[in-house]
């Protein structure tokens, strides 16, 4: 990656769009270069898809639940238990963590009844020792693109190799 790639990635985050026209307007990088760079970033696996952000609340999934999971330690348990957790309806994100908690889950649900169903599904996973779930009252920040959490100078300083 170089400076143009970082500027393109930052523009995608800022604009919420991969439109070459909009990226060109935002960065001043020629449209043909933006096209080429986007294709290369996709080929390199840096850009994985073209995602449309969804407002979960407006779509009917306005209840967010964060769940800590403690599981029985066993060789490879993080994969087997993690896969089981990821297959449960309503579980959107599964993180294997270091520390006291084995997994952190994020779920977007429609109702309290769905919370109860989710907890019952957790009880059906034999390797789970216990869970602790927390309702999100208000989402204060939900930035899907980490590039938006940095100014361009910090990105350049940290992501580009130092010039000799």
N, C-alpha and C positions, 0 to 999 in steps of 0.2 A: 504494500500500500504506500501511496505517496500523498502529498498535500491535496491534490485534486480529488483523490478517492475519499479522503477524510471530509473535504468540503461537500462532496456529493452525499455521503452518508449523513452528515449533519443536516443538510438541506432536506433529505428524505424525512428525518425525524421532525424537523421544524415545520415542514409543510404537510406532513402526514400523507405524502404522495410520492410516487416514483415517476411522475410525469416529466419527461425530458424537457418540455417547454417550461414548466414551472421551476425545475432545477436550474435550468439555464438562466431564467430571470433572477433567481435567488443568488446564484454563485458567480454569474458572468462567464462561466465555462461554456464554450461553444456547444451547440446542440449535438453535433456529430461526435464530439468528444464524450459528451454525457452518455449517448447511446452506447458507444464502444466501452466506456468504463462500467456502465451498468451491466452489460453482457459479461464482461470480465469478472466483475464482483459476484455475479451469479455463478459463473463457471468455477470460481474459486471457493464457492460455498459460503461466502461472507453474507450475501443476500440470498435467503433461502426461498422466499415466496413473495407474492404480492397480496398483502393482508389488508382487509378492510376492518377497521376497528368497529366494534359493536358496543352500543350503549346497553349494557346488561339490564339495567333497571327498566328502560323503555321496552326492551325485548321480553320482559316478564321474568327475568332472573335477578331480581333486585336484592335478594338476601345473600350476603356473603358470609361464609363461615371459614374460619381458620382453625385447623385441627392439628394438635400435636399427637404423635403416635409413638408409643414405646413398644418394641417388639422383642421377641426372644432371639438372642444372638445365636447365629449359626453360620457356618461357612457359606458365603454367597447370599445371605439372607436379604441384603439390601436390594438385590435384583429380584429375587422371588417374591418377597413381601411387597416391594415397590411396584412390581407388575400387577400383583393382586389388587393393591390399592388403586392403581391407575385404571383398572377395569370396572371399578364401582361407579354406577350411574351418579353423575353430579360432581365427581371429583375431577377438577380441571387441571390442577398442578400438583405434582408430587416431587418433593425435595428430600433427598437423603442427606442428613445433616450430621455434623460432629457436635459433641457436647452431650447434655443429658437426654435430649430428645433424639429419637432415631429418624423420624420423618416429620415434615411439615406439609400439610395439605391445604389447598385453597379450593373451595367449592362455591359455585354460584347456583343458588337454588331459588325455587318459586315460592315456597311456603314453609311454615314450621313443620307441617306434616312430612315434607321432604327431608327435613333435618332428622326427624325421627327415623325415617326409612334409611337414611345414610348411616346413622349410628347403629341401627340393627345390622346393616351390611358389614360394618366394621366388626361387630361381634361375631360374624360368621367366618372371619379370617382367623384360623387357629393360632397363627404365630403372633398375633397382637396380644400384648399383656394388658395395655390400657390406652385410653385416649383422653384428651382434654380439648374441648371445642369452645371457641369464642365467637360470638356474633360481632360483626362489624357494624357499628352504629352509623358512622359517617366516614366515607372515603375522602381523605384530605389530599392525597396525591396518588395517582395511578398512571405513571408514565410508562408506556409500553416500549419506548425507545430510549435506552440509556444515553445515546448521543445527545439527547435534549437536556441531560443533567450536567453537561460540561460546556464551558465556553470554548470557542474554536481554538484559542491559544493554548489552553490546557490539553486539548486533544492532540494538537500538533506536537507539543512538547513531550507528551507521554507515549504517543503511538509511532512517531517517526524516529528512525535510528538517528543518533547524533551524527552530525556532519563533521568530518575531519578537516 
